[in-house]
Amino acid sequence: MPAPLKVDLSPIEDQALLALTQAKGIPPRTQSRATVLRLSAAGWTVLKIAQYLKWHPQTVRDTIHRWYWGKLDSLWDCSRPGRRRRWHNPNMKSLLQFKISLFSYQLIFILFSYISYIYLMLFLHSHGVSTTYAVKIYRHYLDEALATLTSNPYQLAADIYGIGFLRTDKIAFNLGVAPDSQFRYRAGLIHVLNEAAADGHCYLPQPKLIENVIKLLTTADRTPEEDALADIIKDMALKDDLIREKSSDQTLLCYLPTYFHTEQNLAQLIQSRFCQPVAQDMPRVRAWIERFTKSRKIKLSPQQRLAVEMAAYSRVMILTGGPGCGKTFTTEIIVSLWKAMGKSIALAAPTGRAAQRLSQITQLEAKTIHCLLEFDPKTMGFLRDNQNPLPHTAIVALEASMLDLFLASSLVKAIQYGSQLLLVGDIDQLPSVGPGQILADLINSGHVPVVRLTKVFRQAQQSAIITAAHQINRSQFPTIEPISDNPVSECLWHGGGHHPKHGVKAISEIITDLIPRLGYNRATDVQVLCPTSRGLLGTRNLNTVLQQLINPPSPDKVEITRGGNLLREGDRIIQLTNDYNHEIFNGDFGIIKAIDLEEMEVTVQYGKHTVIRTRADLNQIALAWSFTIHQSQGSEYPVVILPIYTQPYMMLSRKQLYTALTCAKQLAIVVGSKKAISKALRSSDDQLRYTRLQQRLESAFLHPTITI
């Protein structure tokens, strides 16, 4: 049988070969052969490997042939004719049966250091742990891995990114850890608090924490006792693993330490840096406003004029308001005023798309907040902080409703004493994905100057989208026109049946028929926004459906699959992580321009940036024909299609409906029943977020609120 020219490696074989390529003292020729085999297993062709190693292609073929017949035997050069090295056993013990050179003894010593590694792999595999996570465990603990697993397997969840409580709990169960183990209870408490943070909370009241932990840890034959959990919480608080404080009604509130200290420090920073107004010649400021508006032939509303004047002397100020009320226009005038005052201005936003919009408005460079603060991937922290503050004397942060606790704290910490900060955002939109509700807490504290723009200007009043958005914000049923062959309004409704499968069909018909007929490009102008990623009308399924409609397979388009997800040339994608090396950020859009199956590389065009992604990097991107409403914050699209149904996992809140609608610039189409819309309007929008920034601000401020 002819030997294959592509190697298939087991996980253990791959890790053994990787160890050989990284260990010291291994003959270079042996390391090169190991590299050939791993590259072949990764899909590299013989010619590509030969070019990479500067070998003759036949030498590469010989290496692959020898592996097929001889496995690990084939990697070594014999020290004398007829002598063969036997490397069959995973623990390499058969080496000791042969007379070998001093150099080979050194080699044995190196390879024996991997015995514990290979044993750990076998041990973890036998307990249901994948190779990926087994390697992570070994790399973190090295020779202490088995000791850690047998003493407290729940330590994995705390120490290793990507191995959470649920996975660790399965490992612990397989290892025979008791369901009422103290380690399990402690890990469960921390997991519940981390899950709460993922839902936007900074803490949980102790009764709520205990309730959620009992739900998490209850098994078929055992339910944790409340008193036992309360005792563990008390012990964790004594050891500073948790921090507890009492609310005004004496309820104990449980924080993870990082969240407590960050929230407390943010309140103190705002109080210490921004409580005193800037001394300002207000008659001169008002004279400048008169000259500026007259020269531009513009008229400010009383609220807008107040905002510009307030920006002249406020250390920190919030500008909020709904669509069509002039937030952007007012921000532009404030920036012009600050420029006239000689201030050094920095413009920033939480996402790359929002920063790009801010730059277009002001004609000044705008950055993401991560870029402005100079994020360092090596330390996973910002270079700009209180020891190395920003040099600017005025900072504008757009889409401030998206600021979470940690990003807001980092921004405020990096602003030097005496500088000014303008936060611009729509308080009625969804709060941040991360913990906290910074904009709402600052406004509700009453200790930060706020201007809320409420007047909808005449041009905006003519927009059915803006009218509907304000109606939704007032819990009124929006004025939306039933879809037809020749719609008049730019805010449309499609009944879409009563089941999600009818909604999928309705969206497909809109994409294939109505959108092209109205003159829109379905590949570049349309964005489908969903409340969830699950179900028939979730982003996962809709992306597959829309990919087939908008960018169907073609002999001219190359495809690649990773983790069950198919990507095709011409697909629109969204960046899921921050790539600081290429200045591509979470939420940025891109288009797949080319896929090279030979090199296993995907070329993505992000605006002006072209980035080549390897197959291993493909988990950083996802199809973006559809994504969640939360992911859409800070963005605008010519056309937005929004499915809304009465299924529990599909239900929108009023705030979600409002946020989605305000993303549409020219056309919004709601697909679903009017009953679902009515339920959304009646829903509890402002889902309670457990934060105490507002209370901390109220207690921290010693000076009265500035009044005008």
N, C-alpha and C positions, 0 to 999 in steps of 0.2 A: 504493500500500500504506500503510495507516495506521501511523503511528509507534508503537512500543511505549511503554508507560508504565513500563517497568522497564529499567534500563540493565545491559548486560553489558559489563564492563571486562576487558581483558587485564591481566595482571600489570604490564606496563610502563605502560599507561594509568593504572592505579590509582596506581602510584607517582608518575607525573608529576603527577596531580591532587593527591595528598598533598603533593608538594613545593610546589605553588602555594599550598595553604592554609597552609603553614608559613613560606614565604619572606617577607621584609620587602620593602616597596615595591610589592607587588601590589595593584591596585585592589580595594577591599573587595567590589565587586559581582562581580568575577571570582572571588575566593575563595569567595564564597557560592555561585556557580554550580558551582564545583568540588565544594563540599560537598554540594550537591543530588545531583550525579551519583554520588558515592561512597556516600551514604546510600541512594539508589535501588538501587545495585548490591548493597548489604548487605541488601536486602529491605524497606526502609521504604516505606510507602505514600505516595502523593501527599499525602493529608490529614495524615499524621503529620509529613512533612517541612515542610509549610506551617505547621503549628502550632509546630514547633520553631524555624523561622526567622522566624515571624510574617509570612509571605508569603501572598498570595492563592493558592489552589490552582491557578488557571489559569496563574499565573506559573511555578509549579513544572512544570506540564505543558509550557509553552512551552520551558522550559530543557531538558527531556528531549527534546522534539521536535527542537529545534535541534541538540542533540548527535547525535541519530540521523542527521541530514542533513549536519551540518557539522563534527562532531568538535571538535578544538581550536579551529578557526575560530570556533566558536559562543560561546566564553567572553568575547570581547573586545568592548567598545563601540567603534564607529568614531569617529575624531577628526573626520571630516567626511563629509558625505553621499557614498555610493557607494564609500567607501574600505573595503577588507576586509583584515584582517590574516591572513596565511597562517602557520599553525603546524603544518603537516602533518608535517614531517620531525622525527624524534626528536631531532636535534641542533640544531634551530631555526635552521639557517643561512639559510633562505629569508627570514628577517626582514630581512637586510641588503639585500635587493633593493628595499626600499620606503623612501620618504621618511617618516620618523617623527619624533615629538616628542622633546625631551630626556628627558621622563619615560619614553618607550618605550625609549630607549637604556639608562636605568637598569634597566628591566625585562629587557632583553636580557642585561645583565651578570649579573643574578641568575640568569636561566635558563641561561646558559652555564656557571654553576658546577655544573650538574647533568649536563653532557655526560659527564664522567668517570663519574658514577654510572650513566647509561644505558648507556654503553659497557661498564662492569663487569657490569651485568645481562645484556647480550647475551653477553659473554664467558663468564660463569659458566653461563648457560643452555646454551650450546653445549658445555659440558663436563659436563653432566648435573647441575648444581646447581639445586635448587629455588629458587623466588622467596623462600620463607621464609628459607632459609639465606643466600641472596645478600644480602638486606636486612641480616641480622645481620652479615655480613662487612663490608658498606659502613659500617654505623653504627659499627662498632668501629674500622676503619682509615681511613675517609674516603678522602682522595686517595692514601693510601699502600697501598690495598688491592691494586692490581695489582702493585706492587713487592714486597709481602709474598708474594703468591701465586707469583710467578715466582722469588723467591729461596729461600723455604722454606715451601712450602704446609703443612707439618706444624705450623707455628706456630699454625694455626687451632685445633688440638686443645687447645693450652695456653691460648689467649687467649679463646675464645668458648664459652660454656656451650651445650651441646646439639650441638656439632659435635665428635664424638669421633674417635678414631684411625681407625676403620674407614671412616667417611665421608671423612675427610681423605685416607686412603690411596687411595681411588677417585679423588678429585680429582687427587692427585699423579700417579697412573697415567695419567689422561687428559692431564695436562700434560707427560708424558714423563719424569718423574723416574725415575732408575734404581732398580731394586729393591735394590741394595746401597748406596744413598745413606746417608751418615752421619746425615743428618737423619732418614731412615726408621728406622734402627736405634735412635737415641736416643728418638724418639717411641714406638717399639714397646716399649722398656724401661719407659718411664714408664707406658704404657698397661697393661702386664702388672701392674705394681705397683698401679695404681689398680683394676684388676679384682680383684686379690687382696684389696685393702681392702674392696671390695664383698662379698667372700665372708667377711669377718670378720678377715682377717689384718692385722697391723701391719707386717710385713716379709716378705721371702722369702729363704731361703738362696740364695747366688749360683748354685750348680749348678741349683737348681729354677728360678730366674729365667731363666737361660740356656736351659734346656730349654723353658720355656713361650714364650720369645721366638722360638726357632727354629720351633716349631709355628705361631706367629702369622705369621711373615714368610716362610716357605718358599713359593716359587712353583713353577710347573711346570718352570722351567729353572734355578732358583737356590735354594740352601739356605745360610743364613748360617753362617759358621764360628764355632765356639766361641771360638777365640782372638781373633777380631776383636771379638766381643761382649764378651769379658773385658777387652780393651784399652779399649773404649768405656766400660764400667762404671768402670774405673779412672780414666779421664779425667773422667767425670762426677763421681766422688767428689772429685777434686782441685778441681773447680769448685763443689763443694757443691750440685750438682744431685741427688746421692744422698749418703747417709751410710752408711758401712760400719763394722761393729764385729765383733770375733771372738767366737764362742761358746766355751764351755769346751773343746770338741773342735777349736778353731781353724778352724771353718767360718766363712767370711765371710757376714755377714747384711746384706742390702741394704734400707735404709729410704728412703722419700721423707722429706725433712727435717721436714715438719710432723708426721708420725707419730712420728719419733724424739724430737723435742723435747717433744712433748705427753706421750708415755709417760714420758720421763725427768723432766719437771717434775711430773707427777702423783705419782710415787713420792717425790720430794723434798718436795712439799707435804704428803703424808700423814705423812711422817716428822717434818717440822718442826712441824706443827700438832696432831698427834693422838697423839704417842708418850707424853706424860706424862699419867697419870691425874688426875682431878679430886679434890682433897682433899674428903673426905666423911665425915660422922658416920654410919657404917654401922649402929650400934645404933638410931639414930633412924630410919633408912631402913627397917630390918626391923620396927620398931614400927609405922611407917605401913602397911607391907604387911599386917601382922596386923590392924590396925583396918579397913583397906579391904576385905580379903577377908571379914572377919567381918560388916561392915555390909552387904555385897552378897550374903552367903551363898554364897560361891564358894570353891572349893578349887583351889589351884595345884599342878601337878605339880612335882617337884624341878627339872626343866629350866626350866619357866616362872618359878619363883621365882628361880632363878639369873639368868635373863635380866633380870628386873626389877631385881635388886640390881646386876647388872653395868652396867645403863643409868644407874644413879645416879652412877657414877664414871668411866665410860669416855668418852674424848673421841670415839672412833669405835667402833662395835660393829655386828656383823652378826647378824641373827636369821633363821635359815633353817629349812626343814622342808617336808614334803609336805602334801597336803590332809588336813584333819581333825585336824591336830596342834596347832592353836591359835595360829598366827602372828598372826591378826587379833585374837584375844582378848588375847594377850599385849601386842601393840602398844597396844591401848586402855589397858591398865593402866599401861604405861610412860608414855604421854602424860598420864594422870591423876597419876602420880607427879611428872612434870616440872612440871605445873601447880601441884601442891601446893608444889613447891620455888620457885615464883615465876618460872619460866623463861618467856621469850617464845618461843613454839613456831611453827614453820612446817611445814606438811605439803605434800608434793609427790609427784608420780609422773610417769613419762615420758609417759603418755598421758592424755587428758581423761577416758576411761572409768575408768581406774585412780584418778585423782584424785577423781572423783565417788564411787567406792566408799569411799575413805579418808575423805572428808568425812562420809559416812553412818555410818561406824563410830565416829568420834570426836566427831561433832557440832561439829566445828570446820571452818573454811574450808580447803579443800585446793585447790592449784593444780597445773597442769602445771609441770614444771621450767622450761620456756621462759618461762612467765608469771612464776614466782617470780624468775627471774634478769633479767626485764624485757628480753626480746629486742627489738632495734631493727631493723626491716626495712630502714631506710635504710643502716645500716652492716653489716647481716647479722651483728651481734655482740650481746653482752649488756651492758646498762648496769651490772649488778652484777658486780664483779670484785674483785681484791685492792685496788684503789684506792678502790672504792666498795662495800664488803662489805654483806652482808645484816645487818639490825639484830637478827636473832633470835639467841637463845643456845642454841637446840636445834632441830634439823632432823630430820624423819622423811622418808625416801625409800622409797616402796613400789615393788614390782616391780623391785627393783634388778638382777635378772638382765637387764633390758632396757637397762641403762645401757651405752652404748658409750664408747669412749676419750675422745672430745671432749666429750660431755655430762657425763661423770663429772669430767673435768678442770675444766670450767667451774663445776660445782657446788662442788667442793672449793675452787677458787680464790676463790669468792665468800663462803665461810664465814669469819667473823672469828676471830682468835685467841681461844682460850678457850671457844669454842662446842662443842657436842656434836652428833654425827651418828649417827643410827640408820639402817642400811640393812636393809630387809626384803625377802626374796625367796626363791624356791625354786631352789636350786642345781641341781636335777635337771631344770628346764625348759630350753628352748632358750636359748642365749645371745643377745646383742643382734644386731639386723640389721646394725648398723654394726661397725666394726673393734674388736677387743678382746674379752676375756671378763673383765670387771672383777670381777664378784662371785666367780668361780672363782679368779682370781689373788689377790684379797685373802684369801680363805679359805686357799688352798694355801700362801700365803707364811708362815703361822704367826705373823705379826706384828700381826694385827688380832684382837681378842677376838671369838669366834664362839660362839653358842649354837645348836645344831641340835636342833630339837624332833622327836622320833621317836615319841613315844607317840601312838597314834591313840585318841581318846576314844570312850567307849561309844556316843554318839549317831552319831558318824562311822562306827563299826564296822558299823553297820546299813546303811550306804549301799553298795550294790553298785558304784557308780561309784568311790568312794574305795578300796574293797577292790581293785577291778580295777587302779586306778592304782598302788597300792603293789605289787601283784603284777608289773605291767609293769616297775616300777622295779627289782625284784629279778630281772628277766629270766625270770619265770614266766609261763606262759600264763594269761591272765586268765579268771576265772570269768564267762562271758557266756552268757546264755540265748538259744537259737535263737528267732527271731522267730515269733510265733503270733498268733492272733486275740485272745487274752486274756493278754498277757504279765504275769508276776508281778514279774520283776526290772526295775530301771531301767537295766540295762546289757544291751543286746540285740545279737544278731548276725544278719545276713542274708547267706546264702551269696553271692548276687548273681552266680552264674555265674563263668566263668573269663576273660571278655573285658570290657574297659571298656564296650562297648555294652550288655552285660547289666547292668552296674552303673548306667548311666544309667536303664535301664528300672526297676531295683529302687528307686532313689531316687525316681523319679517315682511309683511305686506307694505308697511309704511316705508321701510328701507328700500325695497325693490321698486315700488310704484310712486308713492307720493313725493318722496324726497327728490328724486331726479326730475319729476314733473314740475316741482316748485323752483327748480334751478340750482339746487344744492348738490355738492359733491358728497356722496355718501361715505367716501373713504377719508375725507379731510374735514368735513363740516359737522358731522353728526357725533354726538356722544350720548350713549345710553347710561343712565345713572340708576343704581339699584340700592335698596336699603340693606341688602345682605349679599353674601357670596354664595349662600346655600340655595338649593331648590331649583326648580325649572326656570324661575325668573331671577336667579342669583347670577352673580358675575361669572362664575365658572362655566355654567351651562350656556349662558348667553354669548360669552366670548367664542365658544365653539360654533354656535349657530351663526353668529355674525361673521366669523371668519370665513365660513363657507359661502355666505352671501356676498360679502364685500371683497374678499380676497380669496377666491376659490382656487383649488389646485390647478396647476397648469404644467405642461411639459417644460415650459421656460422658467418655472419657479422652483428653486431648490428648497427642500424641507429638512428639518432636523427635529428630533424628538429627545426630550430629556425628562425623566420622571413622569412619563405619561402625558406631558404637555408638548403639543406640536407647534413649532414656529415655522413660518414660511416667508420667503422674500416678499416684501411689500406689506408685511404686517405692521400695524401700529402697536407699539409696546410702551409700557410705563416702567420707569426705574423704581425699584423697591427699596434700595439702600442708597446711602450716600457714598459716592465715589470721588474722594477728594483729590486723587491724583489727576483725574480728568475733568474735575469741576462739574460733575454730573450729580444731581441730587435726587433724593427720594421725591417722587411725584413728577419728575421731568418726563416729557414725552419723547419718543424716538420712532424712527422708521427703519425696519430691517432692509438694508440696501443690498446685501450679498451674504450668501452662506457658502463656505468652502468646506465641503465634506472631506476633502483630502487632508486639509490642515485642521479640521474640526473647529473652525472659527466662524463667528457671526459678526458682520460689520453693521453697526447701528449708527444712524445719523441723528444726533440730538441737536437740532437747530444748526449752529455753525460748527459744532463739534462732531467729529467722526471717531468712533471708538470701536476697537476690535475686541470682541468678547470670546474667550475660549469656552469650550463646552462646560468646563467646571464653573464658569462665571454665569451660566444661564439661569441659575437660581436668583440672580439679582434683577431679572427682568420678567415681565409677564404681559400677556396680551392686554390691550387697552381699548378694544372696541366697546367694552363695558367695564365700569368699576364702581365702587361704592360712593355714596354721597359724601362720606367723610373724606375720601380721597380727592374729591372735586373741589374742596374748599380753596378759595383764593384763585379760582380759574374761571374763565368765561369761554363759551363755545357758541358758534353760530346757531346750532340746533341742539336741543336737549330733549331726549325721550325718557320719560319717567314711568315705569310700571308701578302700580299701587293696587294691591289686592287685600282681601280680608283675612287671608291665612295668617295665623299668629306670627310666623317667622317673616312674613312679608310686610307687616304693618308699619306704616310710617308715623312719626310724630308730627305735630304741626311745625316744629322747628326744622325737621328734616325736609318736609315738603317745601317750606319757605327757602331753605338753603339751596335745594335742587333747582327751584324755579329761578332764583336770582343768578344762577350760572348761565342762563340762556340769554344770548344777545339779540337774536333775531326771531327765533321760533322755539316755542315750548310745546311739547305734545305729551299729555298725561294719558296713559293707557291703563284702564281699570274701571271699576264700578264707582258710581257716585257715592254709594254707601261707604266704600273704602275711604274716599276723600272726606266725607263727613266724619267718619271715625277718627281720621287723622287730625281734623280740626278740633275735635273734642278731647284728644288724647292729652295725657300729662306730658307736656313738652319738656318742661324743665325738670328732667329726672334729677332727683336730689343727688348732688355730689357732696361727699363728705370732705369739706375743706374748712380751714379756719383762718385763711389769710385775711378775710374781712374783719373777723374779731380781733386778730392780732394788730391790724392797722388801727382799729378803733381804740385799742388800749395803748398803742405805741405813740400816737401823735399827742404832742403836748401843746401844739399851736392850733388855733381855730382855723376852720376852712376859710380860704380867701373868698370874699364876696365882692360882687361888682354892683 
